[in-house]
Amino acid sequence: MNRYFQVLVLLLCSLQITAQEINATVVINSDNVAAGSNKQVYETLERSIKEYINQKKWTNNNFKQQERIQCAFVLTILDQPSSNQFVGNIQVKSARPVYNSSYLTPIFNFKDNDFSFQYTEFEILQFNKNNFESNLVSIITFYVYTILGMDADSFTSKGGTKYYRQAEDVINQAQQGNYIGWSQTDRGLTRFRLMYDILSGGYDNYRTALYNYHRKGLDIMNDDKQDAKENIAEAVQSLREIYNRRPNSLLVRTFMDSKADEIVEIFSDGPRFDADKLKEDLVKMSPLNMSKWDQIQ
C-alpha cells in the first residue's frame, strides 16, 4: 500500500511541475556589498525567489515541460543599509521557442534601477492580492505577469491583455508602499511607465509587432524564409510609426534591446532581401546599434 501511495505522490508532483508556466533562472550579485556582511542571506533569497516564480501557478493554462517560458532575473545588490534592507537593480529577460525549431528567441529585456526592498532571511515569499506587503514580491510578480503578457502577444494578436491587467493591478496595489517605480510621478524607465505604455492605445503597433515578428515571421522561417523576412521587416516598420510620434518610446527601446543581435542574424543570411528601408528604420530608432546594422547586407 505504501508503494502505491509513493507512486501516486510522485505522479502528482510530476503533473504539478509540468503544469507550471515559468522556468526562471535567478542570480543575485552581491559583489558590491561590503565584506563582512551576511552573504548567506543572498543564497537563501536567490533560492526563495526561484521557488516563488517556478512553483507558483500563474495562469489557468496547462503548459508542457518544453512549453514553459524561459526567463532570467538578475538582481544586483549595490547597497545593504541594514540587515534587512537592500538597494540595487534588477534585469529581467525572457524568451520563447520558435515553431519547428530548437531556437529560443528573446522577447523581453529590461533593466529596472528602482529596486529596493526589505527581506528577512527565511521569510516566505507570497503575494497578497488584497494588501501590499512586500516590494520585492510585488516587483517579481509584476515582471512575471509582464513576461506572460508578452509571450501571449507573440502567439496571438493582443493575447496578453489579461496578464497586463494583472500586472496593472500589482502597480495599483504597490502604490500603497511608497516605493519608487510604481507611480505616474516617478521619473525614468519605471514599471508604471512600462505598463502604461503597453496598455495605451497609442502603442498598439508595439503589440502588433510582437505578433507579426514572431508568429508571422520567425515561426514560418523554416517553411518560407522570404515571407518570414518580409513580415519581420514590416513589424519593424510598424515600430517606426511609434518612433515617429514618440521618439523616446520606452517600448521601442525595449524591443531593440531584445532583438538587435537577432535582427542582424536574420537579415545577414538566407534569401536575398532588399534591406535598405529596414536599415533606415533601424538606424533611426536605435542609432546606438549602428555598428550592428552595418552588418545587414
C-alpha positions as CSV (number, residue, x, y, z in Angstrom):
1,M,0.0,0.0,0.0
2,N,2.8,2.4,0.9
3,R,4.4,1.7,-2.5
4,Y,1.3,2.6,-4.4
5,F,1.0,5.8,-2.3
6,Q,4.5,6.7,-3.1
7,V,3.9,6.2,-6.8
8,L,0.8,8.4,-6.6
9,V,2.6,11.2,-4.8
10,L,5.4,11.1,-7.5
11,L,2.8,11.2,-10.2
12,L,1.0,14.2,-8.7
13,C,4.3,16.0,-8.2
14,S,5.2,15.4,-11.8
15,L,1.9,16.8,-13.0
16,Q,2.3,19.8,-10.8
17,I,5.7,20.5,-12.3
18,T,4.6,20.3,-15.9
19,A,1.6,22.5,-15.1
20,Q,3.7,25.5,-14.2
21,E,4.3,28.2,-16.8
22,I,7.6,29.7,-15.9
23,N,11.1,28.3,-15.9
24,A,13.2,31.0,-14.3
25,T,16.9,31.3,-13.5
26,V,17.6,33.7,-10.6
27,V,21.0,35.1,-9.9
28,I,22.0,37.6,-7.2
29,N,25.2,39.6,-7.5
30,S,26.3,41.0,-4.1
31,D,29.9,41.8,-5.1
32,N,29.3,45.5,-4.3
33,V,28.2,44.8,-0.7
34,A,30.8,45.5,1.9
35,A,32.8,42.5,3.1
36,G,31.8,41.1,6.4
37,S,28.1,41.2,5.7
38,N,25.9,38.1,5.9
39,K,26.4,36.5,2.4
40,Q,24.3,33.5,3.3
41,V,21.2,35.7,3.1
42,Y,21.8,36.1,-0.7
43,E,21.9,32.4,-1.2
44,T,18.7,32.0,0.7
45,L,17.0,34.8,-1.1
46,E,18.1,33.5,-4.5
47,R,16.6,30.1,-3.7
48,S,13.4,31.6,-2.3
49,I,12.8,33.8,-5.4
50,K,13.4,30.9,-7.8
51,E,10.9,28.7,-5.9
52,Y,8.3,31.5,-5.7
53,I,8.4,32.0,-9.5
54,N,8.8,28.4,-10.7
55,Q,6.4,26.7,-8.2
56,K,3.5,29.1,-8.4
57,K,0.6,28.5,-10.8
58,W,0.3,31.9,-12.6
59,T,-2.5,31.1,-15.1
60,N,-5.3,28.7,-15.8
61,N,-3.5,27.2,-18.7
62,N,-1.5,24.0,-18.7
63,F,2.0,24.1,-20.1
64,K,4.0,21.1,-21.1
65,Q,7.5,21.0,-19.8
66,Q,9.0,22.1,-23.1
67,E,6.5,25.0,-23.4
68,R,7.5,26.7,-20.1
69,I,8.6,30.3,-20.6
70,Q,12.3,30.6,-20.2
71,C,13.4,33.7,-18.3
72,A,16.1,35.2,-16.1
73,F,16.0,37.5,-13.1
74,V,19.4,39.0,-12.3
75,L,19.4,41.0,-9.0
76,T,22.5,43.3,-8.4
77,I,22.7,44.5,-4.9
78,L,24.6,47.8,-4.7
79,D,24.0,48.6,-1.0
80,Q,22.7,47.0,2.2
81,P,21.8,49.9,4.6
82,S,20.8,47.4,7.3
83,S,20.5,43.7,7.8
84,N,17.1,43.5,6.1
85,Q,17.3,46.4,3.7
86,F,18.6,46.1,0.1
87,V,19.1,48.5,-2.8
88,G,20.2,47.8,-6.3
89,N,18.8,47.0,-9.7
90,I,17.1,44.0,-11.4
91,Q,17.5,42.9,-15.0
92,V,14.7,40.8,-16.4
93,K,14.8,38.7,-19.6
94,S,12.5,36.2,-21.3
95,A,12.5,34.1,-24.4
96,R,10.1,31.7,-26.2
97,P,10.7,28.8,-28.6
98,V,10.4,29.3,-32.3
99,Y,8.0,26.9,-34.0
100,N,9.6,23.8,-35.6
101,S,12.9,24.8,-34.2
102,S,15.2,24.4,-31.2
103,Y,15.9,28.1,-31.2
104,L,14.8,30.4,-28.4
105,T,14.0,33.9,-29.4
106,P,14.4,36.8,-26.9
107,I,11.1,38.6,-26.1
108,F,11.8,40.9,-23.2
109,N,15.0,42.6,-21.9
110,F,14.5,45.3,-19.2
111,K,16.7,46.8,-16.5
112,D,14.9,48.3,-13.5
113,N,17.0,50.7,-11.5
114,D,14.2,51.5,-9.0
115,F,14.9,48.4,-7.0
116,S,14.8,48.5,-3.2
117,F,13.2,46.1,-0.7
118,Q,13.2,44.6,2.8
119,Y,13.8,41.0,3.3
120,T,14.5,38.9,6.4
121,E,16.3,35.6,5.8
122,F,14.0,32.6,5.5
123,E,10.8,34.7,5.3
124,I,8.2,33.1,3.0
125,L,7.7,35.0,-0.3
126,Q,4.0,35.2,-1.1
127,F,1.8,37.7,-2.9
128,N,-1.3,39.1,-1.2
129,K,-3.6,40.5,-3.9
130,N,-5.6,42.4,-1.3
131,N,-2.8,44.2,0.6
132,F,0.7,45.4,-0.2
133,E,3.2,43.5,2.0
134,S,6.5,43.3,0.1
135,N,8.1,45.4,-2.6
136,L,10.3,42.5,-3.6
137,V,7.4,40.2,-4.1
138,S,5.4,42.9,-5.9
139,I,8.2,43.6,-8.3
140,I,8.8,39.9,-9.1
141,T,5.1,39.3,-9.5
142,F,4.8,42.4,-11.8
143,Y,7.5,41.1,-14.1
144,V,6.1,37.6,-14.3
145,Y,2.8,38.9,-15.5
146,T,4.6,41.2,-17.9
147,I,6.5,38.2,-19.3
148,L,3.3,36.2,-19.6
149,G,1.7,39.0,-21.4
150,M,4.5,39.5,-23.9
151,D,4.7,35.7,-24.5
152,A,0.9,35.6,-25.2
153,D,1.1,38.6,-27.5
154,S,3.8,36.8,-29.6
155,F,1.4,33.9,-30.2
156,T,-2.0,35.6,-30.5
157,S,-2.7,39.2,-31.6
158,K,-3.1,41.1,-28.3
159,G,-3.4,37.8,-26.5
160,G,-1.6,39.1,-23.4
161,T,-4.1,41.7,-22.3
162,K,-5.4,39.8,-19.3
163,Y,-1.8,39.4,-17.9
164,Y,-1.0,43.0,-18.5
165,R,-4.2,43.9,-16.5
166,Q,-2.9,41.7,-13.7
167,A,0.4,43.5,-13.8
168,E,-1.6,46.8,-13.7
169,D,-3.4,45.5,-10.5
170,V,0.0,44.9,-8.9
171,I,1.0,48.5,-9.7
172,N,-2.1,49.9,-8.2
173,Q,-1.7,47.9,-5.1
174,A,2.0,48.6,-4.7
175,Q,1.5,52.3,-4.7
176,Q,0.5,51.8,-1.0
177,G,4.1,51.1,-0.2
178,N,5.5,54.4,-1.4
179,Y,8.4,52.8,-3.1
180,I,9.9,54.4,-6.3
181,G,8.9,53.0,-9.7
182,W,5.1,52.4,-9.1
183,S,3.8,56.0,-9.5
184,Q,3.0,58.1,-12.5
185,T,5.0,60.9,-10.9
186,D,8.2,58.8,-10.8
187,R,10.7,59.7,-13.5
188,G,12.7,57.4,-15.7
189,L,12.1,53.9,-17.1
190,T,9.7,52.9,-14.4
191,R,7.4,49.9,-14.0
192,F,4.4,52.3,-14.2
193,R,5.6,53.8,-17.5
194,L,6.3,50.4,-19.0
195,M,2.8,49.0,-18.3
196,Y,1.0,52.3,-19.0
197,D,2.6,52.3,-22.5
198,I,1.8,48.7,-23.2
199,L,-1.9,49.2,-22.4
200,S,-2.1,52.5,-24.1
201,G,-3.9,52.5,-27.5
202,G,-1.2,54.8,-28.8
203,Y,1.2,51.8,-28.6
204,D,-0.9,49.2,-30.3
205,N,1.7,48.9,-33.0
206,Y,4.1,47.5,-30.5
207,R,1.9,44.6,-29.5
208,T,1.0,44.0,-33.2
209,A,4.7,44.0,-34.0
210,L,5.3,41.3,-31.3
211,Y,2.7,39.1,-33.0
212,N,3.8,39.7,-36.6
213,Y,7.5,39.4,-35.8
214,H,7.2,36.1,-34.0
215,R,4.1,34.3,-35.3
216,K,4.2,35.5,-38.9
217,G,7.9,35.9,-39.0
218,L,10.1,33.6,-37.0
219,D,7.6,30.8,-36.7
220,I,7.4,30.3,-40.5
221,M,11.1,30.8,-41.1
222,N,11.7,27.1,-41.7
223,D,8.9,27.0,-44.3
224,D,9.3,30.3,-46.2
225,K,12.3,32.4,-45.3
226,Q,11.4,35.1,-47.8
227,D,7.9,35.7,-46.4
228,A,9.3,35.5,-42.9
229,K,11.8,38.2,-43.6
230,E,9.2,40.4,-45.2
231,N,6.9,40.1,-42.2
232,I,9.7,40.8,-39.8
233,A,10.6,43.9,-41.7
234,E,7.0,45.1,-41.7
235,A,6.9,44.5,-37.9
236,V,10.0,46.7,-37.5
237,Q,8.4,49.3,-39.8
238,S,5.3,49.5,-37.6
239,L,7.6,50.3,-34.7
240,R,9.0,53.2,-36.7
241,E,5.5,54.6,-36.8
242,I,5.6,54.7,-33.0
243,Y,9.0,56.3,-33.1
244,N,7.8,59.0,-35.4
245,R,5.2,60.0,-32.9
246,R,7.2,59.4,-29.7
247,P,11.0,59.4,-30.4
248,N,11.8,58.5,-26.8
249,S,9.4,55.5,-26.7
250,L,10.3,53.1,-23.9
251,L,8.8,50.1,-25.8
252,V,10.7,50.7,-29.0
253,R,13.9,50.9,-26.9
254,T,13.0,47.7,-25.1
255,F,12.3,45.9,-28.3
256,M,15.6,46.9,-29.8
257,D,17.5,45.9,-26.6
258,S,16.0,42.4,-27.0
259,K,16.2,42.0,-30.8
260,A,19.2,43.9,-32.2
261,D,21.5,40.8,-32.5
262,E,18.7,38.6,-33.8
263,I,17.6,41.1,-36.5
264,V,21.2,41.3,-37.7
265,E,21.5,37.5,-37.9
266,I,18.1,37.1,-39.7
267,F,19.0,39.6,-42.4
268,S,22.6,38.6,-42.9
269,D,21.8,35.2,-44.1
270,G,19.3,33.3,-46.3
271,P,17.5,34.5,-49.4
272,R,18.2,38.0,-50.8
273,F,16.2,40.8,-49.3
274,D,16.3,44.5,-50.1
275,A,17.1,45.8,-46.6
276,D,17.7,49.5,-47.4
277,K,14.4,50.6,-45.9
278,L,14.8,48.2,-42.9
279,K,18.3,49.6,-42.2
280,E,17.0,53.2,-42.4
281,D,14.3,52.4,-39.8
282,L,16.7,50.6,-37.5
283,V,19.3,53.4,-37.7
284,K,16.7,56.0,-36.9
285,M,15.2,54.1,-34.0
286,S,18.4,52.7,-32.5
287,P,21.5,54.7,-33.5
288,L,23.5,53.1,-30.7
289,N,23.4,49.9,-32.6
290,M,24.8,51.4,-35.8
291,S,27.7,49.0,-35.9
292,K,25.3,46.1,-35.8
293,W,23.0,47.5,-38.5
294,D,26.0,47.9,-40.8
295,Q,26.4,44.2,-40.9
296,I,23.0,43.8,-42.6
297,Q,23.6,43.2,-46.4
